[in-house]
Amino acid sequence: MKSIKLLILTYIFAYSATICKAQELFHPTMPARKHEVRAVWLTTLWGLDWPKTKAVDADSRERQKEELRQILDKLKKCGINTIFLQTRVRGSVIYPSRIEPWDIALTGKFDKDPGYDPLAFAVDEAHARGMELHAWVVAVPSFKVANARQMGRKCLLKTHPSLLKKLLDTYYLDPGLPGTAEYIADICKEIASNYDVDGIHFDYIRYPEFKEPFPDASTYRKYGRKQKKDDWRRDNVTRIASTAYKAVKAIKPWVRMSCAPVGKYSDLQRYSAYGWDAYATVHQDAQRWLRDGIMDMLCPMMYFQGNHFFPFAANWQEESYGRTIVPGLGIYFLSPKEKDWDFGIIQRELCFIRQLGIQGQAYFRSEFLTDNHKGILDYLRRTYYPHPALMPPMTWQDSIPPSRPNIIQCRRTNGTTMQIAWEEQEKDCGGCSYAIYCSDKPVVDTSNPENLVCVTRETSYTYNLLTATLCDLHFCITAIDRCGNESEPAYP
């Protein structure tokens, strides 16, 4: 039944995509969703997205901070609500860690303190804009062999050398060793314990894909227990995901755990993955992670087009087990330096995501969005994301909504503005954010995404009284807990 549904959907979309292309225009056939993940990967590796400035003194430190503020401002304006900030890079991190050294991108040197805490700064700046900040953790790759001597006393080669395997010019954690899952979980626990992150997002939680085999023959002999090697490897990667998930949820249950698997789960009945899939090639049984409840969200890296995208996106959605699917779109291919894709490719993929009811999209990577390649930033701001969106609720974690906000003040601040203030909601799961709605109806329809004005972590809101009076507008406020559950509305 599922394969028939997939085939029908693919044929329907092939026809609609042809119409879109012929018109050379794009108009979403589905309105914007109220609950939608609108994410972007913000890469710190080599300072690709941030930082461009090295923090070597007070002035450069402030310039580095200002760079991030400007990036977040642009992302906020075009509708992004979720930042995947690369936090563990390659065996090094962008926060003061007891486990691993500072990353080179911050100062130009490994293991050098930039003079502030970039992760804490990023969390505060994202939250100030009503956005979520998820710590992006690169799981298995560690560092180049050539960099090992520069990384100081916290380098994995000194602290846990037995966990590492060398492949070509890079050291990797060996997923088959029992200590690897605990090591990665310790990094996640350190982040979750010390920072108010909204999520932890895994990248490269898999085996390397090079033609040269991963050197784990001795590990397999010791721990394989007569399993087929492919099954054993999949179980190893699943153990890493499960151990980290349980460790983080024990500290803060509301932290959304996600990962970016390879974009095609496996071959489909009518569509081949052509030798590059999550399940067989790199041993990621990511759909099992959803079924077993050890991931809250998947962001498959679907940097493809046509039949390499549409049927596989539908397959992820069909096998979501009620969890959140957020296809990753390869907007870097819009660049003339990459594949110079026509923007219509991304438009049709966005159209399909909405038509299929998938709960969001993620963009790789930030610079190609903020630099407005082929007008994508303008398009999102003006057309695809005309209104803010809330994160999809994690009802499997908690389905009880918070109490409605208690409005404590509603007064004119001058002749043309009105300020509303309310008490902070202290629900057990880390506090609340607040949604402001506006409508020309006295009873505001909070289910209509067009009525959503903003999402904020503040406890006050100022609106233009003159506009509200002339247009006969009405406002209400709801509280949203860290799992995404929304309260009943409160009116001034």
Summary of the structure (lengths in Angstrom):
residues: 492
radius of gyration: 23.2
end to end distance: 50.3
largest distance: 78.1
contacts: 1660
relative contact order: 0.12
helix: 38%
strand: 20%
